[in-house]
Amino acid sequence: MPFARGRPYLAIPGPTVVPDRVLAAMHRPAPDIYGAPLQEMAESLYPDLRHLAGTTGHVAIYIGNGHAGWEAANANVFSRGDRALVLVGGHFGLGWANALRAIGVEVEALDLDRRSAPDPGLVEAALRADRGGRIRAVLTTHVDTATSVRTDIADLRAAIDAAGHPALLMVDCIASMGCDRYRMDDWGVDVTVAASQKGLMTPPGLAVLWFSEKARAAGRDAGLRTPYWAWEPRALPTGFWQRWAGTAPTHHLFGLREALTMLVREEGIEAAWSRHAALAGAVWAAAEVWSAGGALELNVHDRAARAHGVTALSLPPPLGARLREWTERVAGVTLGIGIGQPEPAAQGHFRIAHMGHVNAHMVMGVLGVVEAGLAALGVPRGAGALEAAAAALAAAAARAG
Ligand SMILES: Cc1ncc(COP(=O)(O)O)c(C=O)c1O
């Protein structure tokens, strides 16, 4: 007899749990898009978005998902025949590289080990070898959601500078914005891409681009730019409609307003990063104990290279798929699928999301359900995973005061 009745928990890495307050903010009649109340509310998003990403640069919002964010970034920087250096450390790095290839940009892909942080020396070497200066930008994910590897962005900027190369640095923060520490200006990032449906706690439908003045200038002659994707009218409009190239995504804007109020104005971004670090620590503590049993493995062994919003794990196939089926059917918890893995390995992989509107009891609940699922499936595992997670949380809370 399953015990799934009650509030279900979608523990996949996007879309994430949408706070009731965000849903309530969206539940309203359509506003007048020509009226001051909507326009003033929308304008209030931009300072909060700048603060969130740690930049004084420009912000453009698009009606679209993460793929739209990639396309917007690509179209405003590149011309057909340009060259890009793309760090491919997982499914999403590959996706960005393919999106560039599809529009006629030449991609030099650094095919990385999908389990550890990229070696910045590889980027430096690739840029030094680019004697003709053809590489226009270096592109990377901050967190590749498929692998849960986190890249050290400041190290990448240092590598670009060490090579003395003028390439722009473009970062996909779709899975990390609001979860993992990010300082766009301090780290010398030129273009940052995010989307509404993960750490930003808003339904899928908005992509956000932050871009530096340097990127704006470098992209001035970008031949792939079309009117809809052009970032300048959206970021520096002369009329409100230009922000959206047409009708504003009204209800998503109300949702994002509420989410940013919660994240930036009430909790504070430093506190949100600490919360995600503490919750990630609890998940890792449990998973490290489970892995002592020999069946379960964390994808990323080095804690310093692990994302704070998602953890990728594997079991011998098809146990990952069976575990996900069990937790959803019996306990109302939906875990993330393995993504970007060949069959049959894909049937072993699964992911636990701990990003966005998530707190300690939600994470402890997921871990307890996974423990029960592993027991039900007879998976050999180390004992004491939940105690380890609880101890990690208690220690993090003590450090936070
Ligand atoms: C790191 C990363 N980049 C890009 C994407 C693509 O975003 P979307 O599915 O919203 O198009 C995702 C989606 O999960 C992602 O996690």
The ligand as a Gaussian input file, in Angstrom:
#p B3LYP/6-31G(d) Opt

LIG

0 1
 C       22.781000      24.027000     -16.757000
 C       21.611000      24.042000     -17.692000
 N       21.714000      24.714000     -18.851000
 C       20.707000      24.770000     -19.728000
 C       19.512000      24.118000     -19.480000
 C       18.410000      24.194000     -20.487000
 O       17.349000      24.886000     -19.930000
 P       15.852000      24.688000     -20.483000
 O       15.514000      23.253000     -20.287000
 O       15.051000      25.607000     -19.613000
 O       15.848000      25.102000     -21.900000
 C       19.351000      23.413000     -18.292000
 C       18.090000      22.692000     -18.004000
 O       17.985000      21.909000     -17.097000
 C       20.430000      23.365000     -17.387000
 O       20.322000      22.700000     -16.235000

